[in-house]
Amino acid sequence: MSVPSVRVRRVNALPIRPDNAYVLYWMTAYRRLTANFALQHAVDQARALGKPLVILEALRCDYRWASDRLHTFVLDGMADHAEALAGSPVTYLPYVEPSRGAGKGLLARLSADACLVVADDFPSFFLPHMVTAAGRRIDARLDAVDSNGILPMHGTDRVFLTAHSFRAYLQGALRDHLAPWPAALAFDGLVPGPALPQEITDRWPATAVATLKRPAAFVAALPIDHSVPPAGVRGGPAAARAALTRFVTQRLSRYVEDHSHPDASGTSGLSPYLHFGHIAPHEVFEAVVTAERWTSRQLGAGKKGQREGWWGASVNAEAFLDQLITWRELGFNRCALRPDDYDQYSSLPEWARATLGSHAADPRPFLYTREQFSRALTHDPVWNAAQRELVATGTCHNYLRMLWGKKVLEWTRTPEEALDTMIEVMNRFALDGRNPNSYSGYCWTIGRYDRPWFPERPVYGTVRYMTSASTMRKLRMKGYLQRWTGK
């Protein structure tokens, strides 16, 4: 089955050049060899043209927040790919930039010999600008392909302002997107890939497989932030599939009961792998519905945005699928259709900006610097526990992440400063930062996708209020606090 046209976007107007040497897939966001519409499009084109396939998976060292943590997680995936593609007809070039600017020119040089270039169409961080700039600079046709979610990002031109309205839309539209599923990818039968010219391999050598498998010394020598160490959790598609299996077999049946409680360890743990593209939402969806013995015939209709009963599955599966599809893809909708301001304070609903503005001069009970936040030096043991978990593991418990953002709002001088602090601190430490979902979370804490809540309060105005005391009453977290604060 070919890739749906709604997922393919021409970045430039250059034609396909069938007489050139190969099709180039530029892997930047969907770092996987399965359930990947972009890679599928590249394979389809290579087969149609009778040409080899070259995969470039590159990693810059000058992106914002580049650190040992983020680099190591990506290199873990490169090691998986090098092993999976060994002996295949695909030419795989895992290139890790050793110094700032060293990778400049690599894409353009590879593109010069390409029939066309296929890129990942990811809507946040620096990746959209990078793809747009590449479309202007390379001498080859460039197609960007969306493999971000079950719903194509450009399946609608409407920006949804609430989860309820987006869910109502999905209840009418999603069924049509359950059939065009990413194909099972096989590389056998492709024309064997060429040995890349020596001028390329000398200037931009592939990172050795042994280095990818044991990257600590290599990463330590790179010009990146060494104050954020690896998170202690392995990246890559193999680790992602293992995490998915654990979730489906051990946690899904108690998801509703456990996922909000830090002591229960009931979340899926998949967010970092989804962010780096090491696993596809299609694969996660398929594993969950297979465990449920669910078919699309059970999908309900006419629910008008209601969460319960739409999927026709168990309450646990329905709750998880609402997170995986409704809430996750709501963020992609915003970033894809509002690319210029999805991370800006000005993009908040008017009511939120008005109420926060009217309370901007309210006395704050505490004020902390960004460094104090980063080092978990607040007066609040619950907030400190969440921050210490983030610093140590690269993740923050889902429920506590909401409280984390609310308190940053309360303990900074202005709501604009609060948003900047959330972005800076979370994006620096979180494996799943810099993602449409991340920006949804930061902005949700100050009003996006929400409504006014009363009574009106100092600092918050009518933005939803949360406290550590109420969180302690509602959640099971004694073990969590003991682990992260010793109290």
N, C-alpha and C positions, 0 to 999 in steps of 0.2 A: 504494500500500500504506500503510495507516495505521501510526502509530507503535505498537510493541508496548506493551501495557498495563504490563508490568513496568518500563518506562522512565519512566512518567508517575506523578508523586506529587502528590496534592492537598495543598497547604500549609495551606489554610484551608477552612472549610465553606461559604463563600458560594456562591450559585448563579451560573451564567452569566446575563448580562443581555442578551438578544438585541436589546433596543430601544436599547441604547447605540450609540455612534458608530463604534467600531473595535475590532479586536483589537490588543493591545499585546504586542510581543515585547521583553523586557528582556534585552539581550545583555550578559553579564558575563564568561563563561568560554569560550564557543564563538564566538570572534570571527571568524566566517566565514559565507559565504552558500551553502556547498556541504556536502553530507554532514553535515547537522546535524539530528538528530532534534528538537531543541527548536524550531528555526525551522520545520521540517516540520509539527510539531504546531500552531504558530501559523498557518501558511498553511492547513492543513486546516480549522481552526476558522473562519478568515476566509471561506474558500470556502463552508463549510456554512452560515454565518450570513448570507452575502451582504454582508459588511462589508469596509471597507478594512483594510489592515495598516499599523501604525505600528511602527517599530523604534527603540528608544532604546538607543544605545550610549554609556554615560556612563563617566567616569573621575574618581574622587575624587582629592583631593590630600593626604588625611590618612591614607591606609593606611600600615601599617608598612613601612619601607624604600622609600617613594616617592622616586624619584630621576629625574634627567634620562634615565638609561639605560632604566628601565622605562617611563616616560611616552613617550619617543620611539618605542620599539618598538610600543607600542599605537597611537600616533597614525599611524604608518605604515600600520597596518591600517585605521584609520578613513579615511585618504585613498583606499585601494583601494575601500572600501565606498561612499564618496561618489561615486566615479567609476562604479562598477558599477551603482548604483541611480539615477543621473541619468537622467531620462526614463522611469523605470519607474513603475507605479502606487503603489509603496511610498513612504510618508512616512518619511524617515530623519532622525533627530535625533542627530548626534554632539555630545555635550556634555562639555566638559572644564572641570572646576570651577576657576575662577580664584583662589579663596581658600577657606580652610577654612570649611565650612558653607554655602557659596554654593549648593550643589546640593540642600540640604535642602528637601524638599517637592515636588521635581520629579516623582518617581515617584508620589507620592500624588495630585498634581494630574492627571497623565496618566491614572492609574487611575480617577479619578472618572468619566471619560467612556468607559471601556473595557467591552466585553462580558465580557472576561476578560483576565488578564495571564499570559503564559508566561515562565518564567525558566529559566536554566541551573542544573542540579543538580550542582554541583561540590563535592567532599567535603572540601576542606582550605582552609587560610588563613582569612581572615575571611568568605569568601563564604557558607558554610552559615548562619552566625549572621545575616548580612545578609538572606538570603532568609527565614529564619524570622521575623525581626523585621518584615520587610515584610508577611508574611502576616497579622500581627496589626494592622498600622497602616493598610493600604490598604483602601478600600471597594470591593473587587472580588475575584472568584474568582482565586486564584493557583495555577497548576500549575507544578511544577518538573520538568524533563525531563532525563533522563540521556543524554548523547551523548558520554560519556568514552571508551568503549572498545568492543571487539568483544563482550565479555561484559557484559551489564547488571550494574551494581553490586549490584543486589538480586536477581540471578538465583539467589543462594544466601544463606542466613543463616549460613553457616559462615565463621569467620575462619581463614584458612590460615596455618600457622606456618612453613612452608618452601616454597621454590619447587618442590621435588619433589612435595609433596602437592598443591599448586595445579595443577601441570602434569598430574598424574594425573587430577585432577578435570576439567580442560579437555579431556583426551583422551576423556572420556566425554560432555561437555556441549557443547563448542563448536560441533559440527556443527549443532546446532539453532539457533544464533544467526548462522549464515552466510547464511541465507535472508532474515530480516527486515532487509534492508539499507536505509540511509537513501536516500530517494528523490532523484532528480535534481530540484532545485528550479527552478521557473519561476514568474515572477510575472505573466506575461501572463494576462489574464482576470480578475485581481483587480479589485474595485471600486477606482477611483482614490482615493488617500488624500486626506484633507482638508488644507487649510491649517490649521496649528495656531493656536489663539486667540492674539491679540496679547498677552494677559496672560501667556501662557507664553513666547512668543518674546522678549518684552521682558525678562522676569526671568531666563530661562534660554536665551540665544541659542545657536543652533548654531555650532560652531566653523567658521570659514570654510574652504573647500576649499584656498585658497591657503596658509593657515596650516598645515593638516594636511600639505600636501606639503612645506613648508619650515618645520618647527616650531621651529628652534633658538632664535630670539629669543623666541618665545612661551613655550617651556618655561623659558628662563632667568629669566623674570619670575614663575614660579610658586613658591609657598612649599613647595618640596620640597628634597631633598638634592642640591645642585649639585656635591658632591665626587665623585659617581659619574657620569662623563660618558657620553654615548651610546657604544655598543659598537663602532660602525663597521660593523655588519652591519644591513641593512635588515630591518624587520619587515613583517608583513602577508601575506595569502594569496598575492599574486603572487610574492613572494620565497620563500615556503614551497614553492610548486609548482616554482619553478626549482631549489631545493635538492633536492627529491625527484627531479627529472629527472636532475640531476648524479649523485646517488647511484646510481640504478638503472642509468644508462648507463655510468658510469665507475668505480664502486667496488664494486658488489654482487658482481661476479664474483670479487673478491679479498677479500671481507669477512673470511673466517676467517683468512686469512694476514696481513691488514693492520690490522684494527681495533684491536688491542691496542698497536700500535707507534706512538708519537707521531710519528716521522719519516715514517710512511707516509701520514698524513692519510686513514685508511681508514674513519672513522666516517661516519654518515649526516649529521650536522649538523642533524638535525631536532628535537632536544629542545626548543629555545626555541619553535619554532613549534607543537609539540604542546602545550607548556605554556600558551601564550596562546590556544590554540584556533584559530590561523590555518590549520591544516590538521588534518584528521580522521585518526585511526588507520585508519579504513575506507579513506580515499584512499591512505594509505601501503601498507596491505595489498594493495589492488587493484593498485597499480602494480607491486609486487614479484611477485605471482602472475601478472600478465599478462606480465611479462618472462620468467617461468619457463614460460609456457604451461601453467600448473597449473590443475586443476579440483578441486572438492571430492571427486570420486570417488577421488582419490589419497590422501585423508586416511586415515591408518592408525588402528587401534584396538588396545586391549589392551596398550599400551606400558608401563603402570604407572609413569608418571612419567619414563621415559627421554627424554632430549633428542633423540637421533639416530634418524632413520628414521620419526618420527611423521607429519610433513607429507607425506612422499613427494615431496619436492622436492630441489634440489641442497643440498649441505652448506652453501653460503654463504647461501642463502635460509633454510634451517632455523635456522641460527645467528642470523640477524637477526630472524626471526619469534619466536624464543624471547625475545629482548630486547623486541621491540615488544609482545608479548602476554603471555607468562608473567611476566616481571619487571616490566614497566610496570603491568600490571593487578593484580598482587599488591599493589602499594602502594595502588591504589584500593580493593581489597577491605578492607584494614586501615582506611583512613580512613573509608570509608562505614559500616562495621559497628562500629568502635571510635572514634567521633568525639570522645570526651572525653579520650583519652590517647594518640593515635597519635604525638604529638610529645613524650611524657613519658618520662623515664628509668624510671619505674615500670612502663611497658608492656613492658620488655625481658623475655626469658625468665628464669625463676627461676634457672637455672644461671648465666646471664651476670651477673646482679646479685650472685649469691653469690660467684662467683670474682673479679669486679672489687672487690667489697666487702672480700674477704679480702686484697686487695693494695692497698687504698686508701692505706695508710700507707707503701708502698714508696717509697724515694727515687727521684725523677725525674731522669734524666740532664741534662735542661734544663727550664727553666720560662720560658714566654713569656706576655706579656700579649696581650689581644685586639688591641690596637693594633699590637703587633709582628707578630702573625700577619697582620693586614690589610695591613701594609706589606712583607711577605715578608722580615722581618729575623731569620730563623733561621740556624743554622749550616749547614743542609743545602741544597746547591744544587739537588737534585732537587725538594724540597718548595718551595723558593723559586721555581723555574721554573713549577711548577703554579700557585702563587698569583699570580705575575705574569701568566701567561696569563689567569687568571680576572679579575684587575683590569682588564686591557687590553681583553679581548674579550668578557667576560661568559660565557665557557664555560671548562670545564676538561676536559682529556682524560679519557675514561671510566675507563681503568685507573688513571691517576694520581689520580683523585678518591678511589679506595679508599685508596691510600697516604696521601693528604692527610689523610683522617679518622683513620687509624691513628696518624699522628704527632701529631695534635692530642690524641688520647687519651694518648699517651706524654709529652707536654710540657705538660700542665696538671695542676693540683693534685689534682683528683678526676675520676672519670668523669662525674659530673653536670655539672661545669663544662665538661668536654670537649664534651658534647652541646650545652650552651648556646652554646659558642663556635662549634661547627660551624654551628649554625642561624643565629646572628647574622652570621657572616662570609660564608657561602655565600649566604644569602638576600639579603644586601645587594648583593653583586656579580653573582651569577649570573642570567642571563636566565631560566633554567629552575629557579630556586629557588622556595620556597613551594609546592611541588607534592607530591602523594603520593609520586612517585618520589624526590624530594629527601629526604623524611623517611625513606623506605626506606633510602636510601644512608647518611644520617647514622647511623641506628640499626643498620644492618648492620655498620658498623665496630666496634660495641661488642656484637655478638652476635645481633641480630634476624635471623631466617631462616637462622641458621647452627647449628653444633654445637660441642661442646668440641674443642679441638685440643691435642695434647700434643707435646712436654713443656710443663709449666707454666712460665711465665716471669714475671719481675718486671713489675709494673704490669698486664700483660695477663691474668695468670692463665692460663686455658685459652681465652681469646678468641683468635681467629686473629691471628697475628703477621705483619707485613710489614716489610721493610727497604728503604731506598733502594739499598743495595748489591745486593741480590738483584734489585731492579727494573732496575737498570743492566745486570746480567748477562743478564736475560731479554729486555729490550726494545731495539729500535733507537731511540735517542733522542739521538745526538750532535748532529744538526742542531737538534733541539728545545732542547737545553741551550744551544747556541750562540746561538740566537735569543733565549731568555728570560733567560740569565744572562751571556752573553758568554764562557762558559767551555766 
